[in-house]
Amino acid sequence: MNSDPKKIDGTIFGLNAEKGRWIMVFLGMVINICLGSIYAWSVFVEPLTDHFFLELGIEVTANEVLLPFSVFLAAFAITMPLAGRYIDEWGPRKATIIGGLLTGSGWLLASTVQSVEMLYLVYGLVGGTGVGIAYGVPVAVSARWFPDRRGTAVGMTVLGFGFSAFISANAAGYLIPLIGVMDTFRFFGIVFLIVITLSALPLKFPPAGWLPIGYAVQDSRADHLSEYTRSDMVRTSTFYGLWICYFIGCLAGLMAISIAQPVGTQLAGVTSALATTMVGVFAIFNGGGRPVFGWLTDRLLPGRAALFSFLLIAAASFMIWIFPSPLTYVVAFSILWGCLGGWLAIAPTATAHYFGIYDYPRCYGVVFLAYGGGAIAGPQLAGFIKVSTGEYIGVFPYVILLAIAGAIVAYFLLRPVNAKR
């Protein structure tokens, strides 16, 4: 069954919805550039350690400085399913502004802390909660405006989240020596408050019943012909397969992101300045992995895209584990960051692909808890291995085993679900 959008008012900024809907993707990308600045955390690790010791007389361990990263991502992931139900109730504009205010406030408050524990609270909890509220909105908006190219549109929307570290890592690398690490937190907070609020104002969902010209609801590539509620979804084996795969993909990727800078200096032998620069370069792959894997998910379907991702994760981890060098460091971490970005496109696309968009914000919110699990386990596992062994090389055999397990789960469980209205 086709629907002619000319019969339903779906204009955006006066443009026909077929063209104007790309503005929603662009706005979502800008919002995600602000939200994704957490991925530049490794650039803050050494300056924060020095600040606490030199300015406050507090000595902190690697685990303690990585913990705000984990708390932020955990709060982000836990808030997602709780906020999902309010996206329709509040509307995309209001939900994004609320999330943006909390995100910016988290960064601003971080500039005032006098202890690492306060950093967990104001940066990790407040900032992470804000991102959890705002993050799902652009994804839901793109998924509804693009039923015909859902993977591509969602991938481009979340591209900003991954690409953010390229901007924020380089900005932080410039600002921290110039104005100090705490004033850098303050600068970022002010910018995020302004940019997220302005970008949220035009956001809206398509009118009820709107579909692109020529789009057939019963697309031949679809694995389902019906819509699932959240309670229906969690009763399927496909949901558990997707959750486990998402957890493993995020665990591996977030471990890589949290230790990218110190691995470069301590394991691969590159200079601190170059390792900081490479964090920004890796962010390009993290951002680029999202539309690439979104496109692959549209073409190959989620199960095959997941298998391909796990193959790349295992190969990259093996490379840096067996042949550590500046070259393998660059190649392996580019792949690992790219695959994490890929999972931020595979998982939301797969959720809509298997379970529909009727209850999408709440469904993807539950799936997204896997990201939170990876956020907690990944950096802490990396920190534990570093403390136990004195180096990060032992991280990568674990990642290889996890990737193999993920591939097995994807092969057997990422399957079409039975049609259910």
N, C-alpha and C positions, 0 to 999 in steps of 0.2 A: 504494500500500500504506500503510495507516495503522497506527499503533502506539499502544496504550493505555498511558499512563504509570502508570496504577494497578497494572499488572502488574510494573512495574520500580520499585524503590525510588529515587525521585528527590527525596525531601523535602529542604527547606532550612530550618533552624531550626524544624523541626516543621511547616512550612507545606507544602501541596501545591505541587509543583514549578511548576505553572502560575502561581502567585502568588509563591512564594519566589524564583524565578529573577530577579525584579526587584531583589532584594537584591544579587545579583552585579553587576548594572549599577550600582547605587548605590556599592558598594565600589570598583568600577573607576573610577568618576567621582572619588571622593575621592583615590584613588591618583594619578590623572592630574592633579588639581589641584596636588599636590606636584611631580610630574615636570615639569609644564609651566611652572614658574616661570622657565625660561630665556627665555620670551617677553617677560619684563619687562626684558630686558637693556638696552634703550635708556635706561631710567631710571638705570642705573648708569654710563653712559658718561661724562657730565660729572663726577660726583663722583669716579670713579676717576681721570680725567685730572687733576683738581685734587689728589687724594691723592698720586699719584705725583710730581707737580711740587712741591707745597708741603711734603709730609712727607718725601719721599725724594730730592728734587732730580732726578727723572728726567722728561724731557720725552718724551711719547708722541704719536704721530700718530693720526688717525682710524682708519686701517687697523689699527694695533696694538691699539687698544682694542676694535675690532670683532672681532678675530681670536679671542679666547676664545669668543665666540658661535659662530663658524664651527667651531672645533675641537670644542666641545661637541656641536654638531649632527652633525658628521661622525663623531665617536666613537659617538654615539647610533646613527646609521644603519649604520655598519659592524658594530657589535656585534649589531644586530638579527638578521641572518641567521645569525651564528655561535651566538647564544643560542637560536635557534628550536628546534634539535634537542633542547635540554635541557629545554624546558618540559614535555614529556611524561615525560621521564626523571626530573626532579626533582619534578615536580608544581607546580601554580600557586602554592601557598603558599611553598615553599622558594625558587623562582625569584624571586618578588617580594621576599621579604625580603633575599636577596642583592643584588638590584638596588637596593633601598632603602637598605641600609647603605652601598653605594658612592656613591649619590647624595648622601645626607646628609654623608658624609665629604668629598666634593668641595667642598661649600659650606663646611664647617667649616675645611678646609685652606686654602681661598681667603682666609680671614680672617687668615692668618699670613704671606702672601707678601711678599717684599721686592723683587720685580721683576715686570715684566709677563710675562716668559718663564715664571716659576713659575706664574703664573695660567693660562697655556695648559696646563700640565701637570696641576696639581691640580684646577682647576675644569673646564677643557675636557676633559681625557682621563679623569680619574677620575670626575667627575660625569657626563659624557656616556656613559661605559661603563655606569654604573649605570642610567641611564635606558634605554639600549639593552637591557639585560637585563630590566628590569621592564616596559617599555612594552607589549610584545607579549602579556603574560600576560592582562591584563583584556580585551584585544581578542579573544584566542582563547577565553577563557571565555564571553564574551557571544555570539560567533559559534556556539559549540556549544550553548549553552542556547536560542538563538533561531533555529532554522532557518526558522521561519515569518515572522519579522520581523527578519531579520539586519541590514539597513541601518539601521533605526530603533534597534535595540539597540546596535549598534556606534557609531552616531552619538552616542547619549546617553552611552556609555562614554567616548569620546574628547572629549566636550564639556568634561569637566573639564580636559583638557590646554590647550584654547584659552581657557577661562574663567579659568584660573589667573592669567593676567596681570592681570585685573581685581583680584584679591585681592592678588597679590604686588607689583604696581606701586604700588598705593595704600599697602600696608604699607611698602614700601621708601621711598616718598615721604614717609611719616610718620617712619620710623625713622632714615633717613640724616641729616637735620638734627639729630635728637635724640641719637643715640648714635654716629654716624659710619658710613661705608660698610663698614669692615671688621667692626665689631661687628654690622652688619646681616647680613652673610654668615654670621656665627657663629650668630645667632638663627635664621635660616632653616634652617641645617644641623641644629640640635637638633630643631626642630619636624618636619622631614621624617623624621628617623630614627624618631621616636616614632610619627607618624601612619601612615607607610607600613607599618611592622611590624605595628601593631595591625590595620590594614585588610586585611592579607594573610592573617591567620590563618584566616578562614572560607572563603577561596577554594577552589573545587573544580570539576572538570569533571562533567558529567552522567554517569550510569552508561551503560555500553555498551548501545546499542540503545534508549535513551530518546528519545522524540519527543513533542511536544505533542499533546494530544487533537485529533483532526480534521485533523492535518497530513498531507498527501500528499507522499511523496518525489518523485513525478513531477509537480511543480507546473507548471501551464500557463505560468507566467511564466519558468520556468527556461530557460537557454540550454544547459544540459548535462544529461546523464542519467548521468554517471559522474564518477569522481574521478581527478585528476592528481597524480602525484608531482612533486617539484621538477624532476627531470631531464626529465620529459615536458613540463612547463610551458614551460621555456626553449627548447623546439623549436618553439613556436607563434608566429605573427605577432601574435596577440592579446596575448601577454605583452610583446613589444617595443613595441606601440602603447600599452599601459597604462603601461609604464615611462617612455616619452618624455613622455606626457601628465602623469604624476605629477611628473616632473622639472620640466616647464615651470610647472605649477601651483604647486609649492613654491618654485621660483626667484623667481617674481613675488611670492608672498606673503611669503617670508622677506626679500626686499629691502625690502618695505614695513615689515615689523616691525622690522628692524634700524635703519631711519632715520626711524621715525615721529616721534620727539620732535624731532630737529634739523630735519626738513622743516617741522614746524609752526612753529618759531621763525624759521628762516632763509628759508623760501619763502612760507609762508602768512601770516606776520606775527602769529602769536599769541604770547602771553607764555609763558615757560618753565614757569610753574606750570600754566597751562591745557594746554599740550602734554603735560605729565606726567600730568595728570588724564585727558586724552583717550586716552592709552595704555591706561588701565584701561577706558575706555568701548569702545575698539576691541576689547578682549579679549572683551567681551560678544558682539560680532558674530562674533569668531573661534570662540568656544564655540558660539554659536547656529547658525553655519553647518554644524556637524557633524550634529546631528539633522535639520536642514532638508534638507541634501544627502543624508543617509542615507535619509530618507523619499523624496526625489525619485529616488534611485537604485533604490529598491524599486519605485517607480511607473513611472518613465520608462525604466529599465534604464541601465546605466553609460554607454553611448555618448552618449545624449542628455543625461544629467546633465553629462557632461564638456563637451559643446558649449555648454551653457548657462553653465557656469562660465567658459569662455574668453571668451564674449561679454561677460560682466560685467567680467572683468579688463581687456579692451581698452577698454571704455567708461569705466571708472573712471580708467584711466591717461590716456586722451585728455582727460578732464575736468580733471584736475589739471595736465596739461601745457599745455593751451591757456588755461585760465581759473583760474590759481592765486589762491586767496582763502581766507579762513577757512572759508567755507561749503563750497567744493569740496574743501578739505582734509578736512573732517569726513566728507562723503559718500563721497569717493573712497577714503579709507583704511578706512572702515567696510566698504565693498564688498571691498577687497583682503584685509583680515583675514578677512572672512567667507568668501571664496573659498578662502583657504588652509585654513581650518577645514573647508570643504567637501571639499577633496581628502583630508584626513585621515579622511574618512568614505567618499568615493567609492572610493578605492584599496583599502582592506581589504575593503569590501563587494564590489567588482568581482572581487577575487582569489578570494573564496569563491564568488561567482556563476559565474564562468567555469571555475574549476579545482577546486571542491569543498573539503571540510574535512578530508579524510583526512590530507594532509600540509600543512595550512594554516600552522602556525607557520613551517616552512621556506620554503614558497612565498611568504608575505607578507614574510618576511625579505629575500628577494632583491628583491622589488618595492620594498621600503622603501629599498633603496640609492639609489633615485631621489631620495628626500627628502634623503639625505646629499649627493648631488651638488648639489641646490638649495641646501643649507645652506652648502656651500663657495663655490659660484659667486655666489649672490645678494648676500650682504653684501660680499664682496670686490669684485664688480663695482660695487656702489654706492659703496664707498670709493674705488675707482680713478677713477670718474667725478668724485667730489667733489674728489679731489686734482688731477685733470687740468684740470678746468674751474672749480673754486672754488665750485660749487654742485651741488645734487642734481637740478635740473630735467631734465638730460640722461638720467636713468635711465628716464624714462617712455616715450620713443619705442621703446627697446629692448623694454620690456615689451609694448607694443602688437604689435610684430612677432612676438615669441615667442608671444603669445596666438593670433595668426592661424595660426602654424605648428602650434600645439597643436590648434586646431580642425580643421585639415586632417588631421592624424594621427588624431584621434579619429574623424572621419567615415569614414576608409578602413580603419583597423586595429582599432578596438574593435568586433569582430564575434564572434558565437558561434563556439566552437571545435568541432571534430569530436569526437563522443563517443569516449572512450577509457577503458578500465577499468585 
